[in-house]
């Protein structure tokens, strides 16, 4: 994407931190760990060209809740950065405004990231960065990661082969989605919350593979995120399913690692959920046109992203050319995986999905229920049938 210069030669302005909407001042809210100073530097060309001050506020903790409260009263920031799976709730509540990204801007964005912004026949934000669960393997313990879970089971390896937080649907749903399972699908551009595929034939096949890994001694019972993460950072396990947030700690622990796709279930590609950190516009903002100009032609350009992400705070960028410029094999590998992934649904029924899936997965791995029975119960709970 190229930057199109706007008005030039206007007086440089600096912004006094504020927490409320003001005409002629753009306020951005982000969470922690987004490198506020770098973001402030990235918006300066816009400030210089337009003479419009931009204020960046780090709102932590509970940014999502605070935005929802403020925006419901016509207040808050002009631009909010958060994970896209909250955007459905915010859009249905009239808190964020639909946008129409220019073709020139959108064509450079990873397709699955752009898809995550699109529902109810509108686009609801600008993707910034992408994350997806993937296989992380210790290169000192294995040379070549397994292509399939069958290959993984057959591997000759002393000690634990693989671990993950398998009662958490975020990490285990890829196995269920490999052969056609799904949480919710879009119908005519909107998520259909009246039907779920967590218990269809493909999902059951994934659940049975999860149980097989326990039965064949590949993984022990009782594993959670902390156990998995600690084992990987000590070098006690060859592989984990995790996300890019784990990379920095592994590097600090001296673990030599690389990323790969999640092994297939049978011959089917194992598709993860794709999460997108994105910027949305407050529906009450008096500065929406200026905010679009800031995002499309200054901040979310190759130049702007290079400044903002100089210290790697954003992770894998959704802008494909900007991501390529990061020149990081792990980022490139994860983006290839994300390109085949499924955007996390953002409909309100996802709350019921999360609540139902953890006990279902727990029952599968402990043997309390068969995969079919556990997933049938989960589907019934998701749809409010019991």
N, C-alpha and C positions, 0 to 999 in steps of 0.2 A: 504494500500500500504506500502511496506517496502522500506527502503532506502538501496541502494547498494553503498558501499563505492568505491570511485575511488582511484586515486593515493594519497598516504599519505606521511606525513613527509616533505612536501614542505614548503618553507618560507611563512608565512602569509603576504599578501599584502593588502594594503588599496588603495582605488580608489580616485583619484582626480576628482571632478565633471566635466563632459564634456558634450557636446551636439552633438557630432558627432561620427560616427562609427570609431572604431579603432580595428585592428587585435590584439587579445590577451587581450582585455578589454571588458567586457559585460556591456552594458548600458541599464537600465530599466527605462521606463517612466511610471509614474502613475499619476492619478489625486490627488486632495486634499483628506483628510480624509481617507487615506489608511495606516496611522501609519508608516511613513517613517522609524523611528528608529527601530520599530519592524521588518520591512522588511529587513533592513540592518543586524539586528541580525540573521534573519532566513537564510540569504545567507552565513553567515560566515563559516559554516562547509565546504561548497563548496570551498570557498576561501582558507581555510586551507589545504584541501585535494589536490587541483589542483594548488595552487599558481597563480590563475587567478583572478585579481581584478574585483569586481562588483561595479558599481556605480549606485545609485538610484537617479533619478531626479523627483521631483514633478513639473509637468507642468500644471499650472492652471492660468488663464482660457484657454479655447479653445484647450485642448489637441488634440482632434480629428482633428481639422483643422490644427494645427501645425504639427501633425504627417503626415497628408496627404501631406502637402507642403514639408516637409523635405524628406519623403520617395520617393516622385516623382523625386527628384534630386539625389537619391542614398545615402541619409543621414538620420539622425535621430537616434533612439535607436535600439538596437538589439531586445529588447522585449518591446512591448507596451501592457498596460492593459487598456481595455475599454469595453463598452457594445457591445455584439456580433452583434447587428443589423447594425453596420457600416461595419462589416467584408465582407459582400457581395460586397459592393462598392470597398473596398480596394483590395479584391481578384480579381475582374474583371479588376481593374487597374494595377495589377501586383505589388502591394505595399507590400503584405504579402505573405508568403510562405506556401504551404500546409505542413502538418506535418503527421507523422504516429505514434501516441501514442502507446506504447507497450501494449499488451493485459493485462499484469499484472497491468498496471497503469489504463487503461480505464475501467476495469471491476468494479472498486470501485466507479465510477462516476454515479451520478443520470442520468438515461436514457434520460430524456428530455433535460438535460444540454448538454449531449454529442451530441444529435440530433441537437441542435442549432448550433453546430460547423460544421455540415456536409451538404454540398451542392456542386453542380457541380462535383459530384463524387470524392470529396476529403474532408479531415478534415482540418480546418483552424485555430485551436487554442486549448488551454488548458483551460477548465472551472475552475474558481476559486470559485465563489459564485453565488447564485441563488436568484431571487426575483420574486414574483408573487402577484398580487392583491388578497386580501382575505377579509373576513368579520372580522372586529374588533368590539367587543361588550363590553360595560361597564357592568362589572359583578355586580356592585351595583344597576343597573337598571333592568337587566334581568338575569334570572338564566340559561335559555336554549335558545340558538340561534335557529331561525326558520330553518327548513329543506328546505322549499320551499318559493318562493315569495307569493304563495297563503296563506301559514301559516303566513307569515309576515303581509300581509294585514289584516288577521283576528285577529292579536294580540290585546289584550286590554292593551294599554299603554298610559299614559298621556304624552303629548308633542310629539316632533318629534321622529319617530321610526327609520328612516334610512336616511342618506344623502350620496351623493358622487358627484364628479365632472362629472356629467352625460353627458355633451356635449363633453367631452374628450373621444375619442374612446378607449384609453388605459384602461379606467375604465368601459366603457359600453359594449365593444365588447364581454366580457364573456357572456352576456345575448344573444347576437346574435349568438354566437358559440355553445350555449348549445344544440340546435336542428339541428346543421349542417351548420350554417353560417361559413364563413371563409374570410380572406383577400385574401391570395394567397395560392396555394397548390404546393407541389413538384411533378414534373412529371419526372420520370427516374432520380431522384436525384437532379434536378434543379428546382427552383421556376419558375412557369409559370405565367409571367406577363400579358398574353393576356386574362386571365379569372379570374373573382372574384366571390365570393359567398356572398357578403354583402347584396344582395337582393334576395337570394333564400328563399324558404318557411320557413326554420328554422330561418333565420335571421329576417324575417318579424315578426315571432312569438315573438322573443326577443324584437324587437322594439315596438310591441304592448304591451308587459308587461311593458316596460319602461313608455309608455304613460299611462297605467292603474294606475301605482303608483302615477302619477300626478293627474289623474282624481278622484281617490278615496281618495285624501288628505293625502296620506302617505308621500309625499314629496312636498314642494313648488316649484314653478318655480324660476329662477334666482339664483340657487345655483352654486357656483364655488368652486375650491379647497380651497381657503382661508376661505370662509364661512363654509364649511364642517369641516375643520381642527380646526377652532376656536370653533365651537359648540361642537366638541368632547372633546377638551381640557378644556372646561368650564363645562362639564358634562350635556350639554343641549340636547344631542341626544343619543339614546341608542346604535346605530350601525352606522358604516360607511364602505364603501368599500375603502380600502387604502392598502399601502404596508408597508414593514418592516421599511422603513425610518421614519415612523411616531411613532414607538414604544418609542424611547428615549424621545421625547417631551411629550408623554402621561405619561410616568413614572415621568418625572420632574413636571408635572402638578398634580400629585397625583391621577391620574385616574387608578382605578383597571380595567384591561382589559384582554381579552383572544382573541384568534383567532379561526376562524371556516371557513369551506368552504362557498363560496358564495351560497345563496339559489338557489335551482333548478328552472328552468323554466318549469312548468309542472312536468313531472317525469325525465327530462333530467338533467344530471350533468352539472353545469355551469363551463366551462373551461376557465381559464384566459390565457392571454399571459404570457409566461415565459421569463424573461430577465436574461441574463447570463453575469456576469463580467468575462472576459476571457483574457488570455495572448496570443498574436500572435507574430510571428517572422517576422521581417523586411526581405523582400526578398533580400535586398542588404547587409544584415549582413554577414561579413566574419567569424562570430563565431556561426553559426547556430548549429553545432553539439554540441558545448559546451553549448549553450543555452538550447538545449533539455536535456542534462545531468543535468544541473542546475534545470530545471523545474521538470523533472520526478523523479529524485533520491534525490533531496534535498529540494527545496522550496515547491513543491506541494505534499509532503508526509504528513502523520499524524504528524510527528515530526516538520517538517517545518511549517505547517499550525498552529500548536499549538503555536509556537513561534510568528509567524506573527499576528495571530488573538487573542493574549492574552488579548487585550483590546476590543475585539468585533468589530473592525473596518471593518471587511469583511462581517459581517452579517451571513447569512445561507450558510454554505460551501457546494460546489457541491460534495465533497468527502463524501460519505455517512457515513463511519466509523468515519471520523473526525467530521462530523456534529453531530453524535450521542454522541461523547465525549464532545460536547458543553453543553449537559445536560440542554437544555432550551426547555420548553414545547411549547413556541411560535414558535421557530425555527423548532422544530419537526413537529408541526401542519402545518406550512407554506410549509415545504418540501413535506408533504403528498399531499397538494393541488397542488404544482408545478409538482409533479409526474404525475398528470392527465392533466396538462396544455399543451398548444400549444406553441412551441418556436416562438418568434417574428420573422416573416419573415425578411430576410435581403436583399431582392432584391431591385433594384433601384426604382421600381414602388411604393414602400411604401410611397414615398414622395407624390404621387398623392392620395394615400389612405388617409393619414392624412389630406390633404387639403380638400378632399371631405366629409369626415365623420363628421367633426365638424358642418358644416352648416346643414347636414342631421339630426344629433341628436338634434340640436337646433330647427329645424322645427318640429320634433316629439314632444319634450317636451312642446313647446309653442302652439301646435295645428295648426301651419301654414300649415302643410301637414300631411296626414296619414303616418303611418310607411311605407306602401308599396310604396307610391309615393316618399317619401323622399329617401328611400333606392334605388329605381330604378334610381332616379336622381344621387345619389352618385355613383352607379355602372357605369353609363354612363360617368361621369366625370373621374372616375378612369381609364377607358379604352379609354379615349380621344375621346369619341363620341360626346361631346358637350362642 
